[in-house]
Amino acid sequence: MHIPDGFLDLKTSLICGAISTAGIGLAVKNYRMNSHPRMIPIMGVGAAFIFAAQMVNFPIIGATSGHLVGGALAAVLFGPTSAILMMTAVLVVQCLLFADGGITALGANLFNMALVSPLIGYFVFTGIIRFWPSDIGKTISLFLGAWLGTLSAAISCAGQLAFSGTGLWTPLLLAMAGIHAIIGIGEAFISVLIFNAVVKFRPELAIHSVEKSASLKTGMALSLVFVVALGFAIFVSPFACSCPDGLEKIAQTMNFEGKALKGAIFTQLFKDYQIHGFESHSISLAGGIGTTVTLIFACFFSWLFLAKTPSSPKTSEKLPIDLS
């Protein structure tokens, strides 16, 4: 769903950039008001895991692939503010280092995947869980939240393309919604599996447990998650489905694939996760580098906006329910 340079016109890019800047600014303000240093490594490792997971495309019908977006999952585990900042860090690294999403389209990609996806997923989850707080209720709520978060982001993407004149609204809506309704099922299953694993085996990582977790225990859990993320990026991503993703497939089918531009020179460094001179292990090396850079950038991003004098050990926000 990463929109490349050339698919959006100037007005759409500027409007999306302004809205995304405002939305992320509000998230930063909330984070600054309530953040605690214990959230820094959690933000970094969470973002690194999402980066690595997004490298693993899974096949769907019609020679098309999809991958985990992760916005809804992050919002449920860590709260919407933290999820927005995590997704922002991931998308910025993908854009600037790997040309995965264009620089001129960064505002649109942030709006779809860092704002729409986590917020829709979070509010669907919390809206249902208030009336159905059982374990099965949590599972179904997250499944629906993750699915609707992905579908909503895809519909938003279709609107941006149509507003730019890249294609007609109705065909774009039907195509993007149809493909991502299927991709969203994969997103929902993966989100539920990861959520249940965290709650069962590493509940200290969920936001409601951050302030009462022992630092050593949390640190060990975070180290394990980062090792898993590196494992996905280095050893699993080379075997990911190579079929075009939903947006790429639609661009081919609707004949606007040729609108994509090459992008800025510095974004070509690891373009398409390829490294010149390391062709045989290029994806693995790029994945390892990207996962590590995302960890560092997200930690820096989190530290930069940290409340300077927290009055009490708070987390970035409180969820209305206990996930344990």
LINKA-V887457 format. One record per backbone hydrogen bond with DSSP energy under -0.5 kcal/mol. NH is the residue of the N-H (numbers start at 1). CO is the residue of the C=O. E is the energy in kcal/mol with one decimal. If there is no record, write none. Layout:
NH&CO&E + NH&CO&E
This chain:
3&1&-0.7 + 7&4&-1.3 + 13&9&-2.2 + 14&10&-2.6 + 15&11&-2.5 + 16&12&-2.7 + 17&13&-2.2 + 18&14&-2.3 + 19&15&-2.4 + 20&16&-2.6 + 21&17&-2.3 + 22&18&-2.1 + 23&19&-2.6 + 24&20&-2.9 + 25&21&-2.2 + 26&22&-2.1 + 27&23&-1.8 + 28&24&-2.6 + 29&25&-2.3 + 30&26&-2.3 + 31&27&-2.5 + 32&28&-2.9 + 33&29&-1.7 + 34&30&-1.4 + 35&31&-2.1 + 39&36&-2.5 + 40&37&-1.5 + 41&37&-0.5 + 42&38&-0.7 + 43&39&-2.9 + 44&40&-2.2 + 45&41&-2.8 + 46&42&-2.5 + 47&43&-2.2 + 48&44&-2.3 + 49&45&-2.5 + 50&46&-2.1 + 51&47&-2.5 + 52&48&-2.3 + 53&49&-2.8 + 54&50&-2.2 + 55&51&-0.6 + 55&52&-1.1 + 56&53&-1.4 + 57&55&-1.1 + 58&66&-3.3 + 60&64&-3.3 + 64&60&-0.9 + 65&244&-2.4 + 66&58&-2.4 + 68&53&-0.5 + 74&70&-2.4 + 75&71&-2.2 + 76&72&-2.2 + 77&73&-2.2 + 78&74&-2.9 + 79&75&-1.8 + 83&79&-2.2 + 84&80&-2.5 + 85&81&-1.9 + 86&82&-2.6 + 87&83&-2.8 + 88&84&-2.0 + 89&85&-2.1 + 90&86&-2.3 + 91&87&-2.6 + 92&88&-2.2 + 93&89&-2.1 + 94&90&-2.5 + 95&91&-2.2 + 96&92&-2.7 + 97&93&-2.3 + 98&93&-0.7 + 98&94&-1.1 + 99&95&-0.9 + 100&94&-2.4 + 101&99&-1.2 + 102&3&-2.4 + 106&103&-1.3 + 109&105&-2.6 + 110&106&-2.8 + 111&107&-2.2 + 112&108&-2.4 + 113&109&-2.7 + 114&110&-2.0 + 115&110&-1.0 + 115&111&-0.5 + 116&111&-2.9 + 117&112&-1.9 + 119&115&-2.0 + 120&116&-2.7 + 121&117&-2.1 + 122&118&-2.5 + 123&119&-2.6 + 124&120&-2.3 + 125&121&-2.2 + 126&122&-3.0 + 127&123&-1.9 + 128&124&-1.9 + 129&125&-2.6 + 130&126&-1.2 + 131&128&-1.3 + 132&128&-1.0 + 138&134&-2.3 + 139&135&-2.2 + 140&136&-2.5 + 141&137&-2.5 + 142&138&-2.4 + 143&139&-2.4 + 144&140&-2.6 + 145&141&-2.5 + 146&142&-3.2 + 147&143&-2.2 + 148&144&-2.8 + 149&145&-2.2 + 150&146&-2.0 + 151&147&-2.4 + 152&148&-2.8 + 153&149&-1.9 + 154&150&-2.1 + 155&151&-2.3 + 156&152&-2.4 + 157&153&-2.2 + 158&154&-2.3 + 159&155&-2.1 + 160&156&-2.1 + 161&157&-2.2 + 162&158&-2.4 + 163&159&-2.7 + 164&160&-1.4 + 165&162&-1.2 + 166&161&-2.3 + 167&161&-0.7 + 172&168&-2.1 + 173&169&-3.1 + 174&170&-2.6 + 175&171&-2.4 + 176&172&-3.0 + 177&173&-2.6 + 178&174&-2.0 + 179&175&-2.4 + 180&176&-2.3 + 181&177&-1.5 + 182&178&-0.9 + 182&179&-0.6 + 183&179&-2.3 + 184&180&-2.3 + 185&181&-0.6 + 185&182&-0.8 + 186&182&-1.2 + 187&183&-2.4 + 188&184&-2.6 + 189&185&-2.5 + 190&186&-2.5 + 191&187&-2.5 + 192&188&-2.4 + 193&189&-2.3 + 194&190&-2.5 + 195&191&-2.7 + 196&192&-2.7 + 197&193&-1.9 + 198&194&-2.6 + 199&195&-2.7 + 200&196&-2.1 + 201&197&-2.9 + 202&197&-0.7 + 202&198&-1.6 + 205&202&-1.9 + 206&203&-1.2 + 207&77&-3.0 + 209&206&-2.0 + 210&206&-0.6 + 210&207&-0.8 + 212&209&-0.8 + 213&209&-0.7 + 213&210&-1.0 + 218&214&-2.6 + 219&215&-2.8 + 220&216&-2.3 + 221&217&-2.0 + 222&218&-2.7 + 223&219&-2.2 + 224&220&-2.0 + 225&221&-2.3 + 226&222&-2.4 + 227&223&-2.1 + 228&224&-2.3 + 229&225&-2.5 + 230&226&-2.6 + 231&227&-2.3 + 232&228&-2.4 + 233&229&-2.5 + 234&230&-2.8 + 235&231&-2.4 + 236&231&-1.0 + 236&232&-0.9 + 237&232&-2.6 + 239&236&-2.0 + 240&237&-1.8 + 241&57&-2.2 + 246&65&-0.6 + 249&245&-2.8 + 250&246&-2.1 + 251&247&-2.5 + 252&248&-2.0 + 253&249&-2.6 + 254&250&-2.9 + 255&252&-0.8 + 256&251&-2.2 + 257&251&-1.3 + 259&256&-1.6 + 260&257&-1.6 + 261&5&-2.7 + 267&264&-0.8 + 268&265&-1.8 + 269&266&-0.9 + 270&97&-1.8 + 271&268&-1.2 + 272&98&-1.7 + 273&270&-2.2 + 274&271&-1.2 + 278&275&-2.1 + 281&278&-1.2 + 282&279&-0.8 + 285&281&-2.5 + 286&282&-2.9 + 287&283&-2.7 + 288&284&-2.5 + 289&285&-2.5 + 290&286&-3.0 + 291&287&-2.6 + 292&288&-1.9 + 293&289&-2.9 + 294&290&-2.5 + 295&291&-1.9 + 296&292&-2.3 + 297&293&-3.1 + 298&294&-2.8 + 299&295&-2.1 + 300&296&-2.5 + 301&297&-3.0 + 302&298&-2.5 + 303&299&-2.7 + 304&300&-2.9 + 305&301&-1.2 + 306&303&-1.4 + 310&307&-0.6 + 314&312&-2.0 + 323&321&-0.5
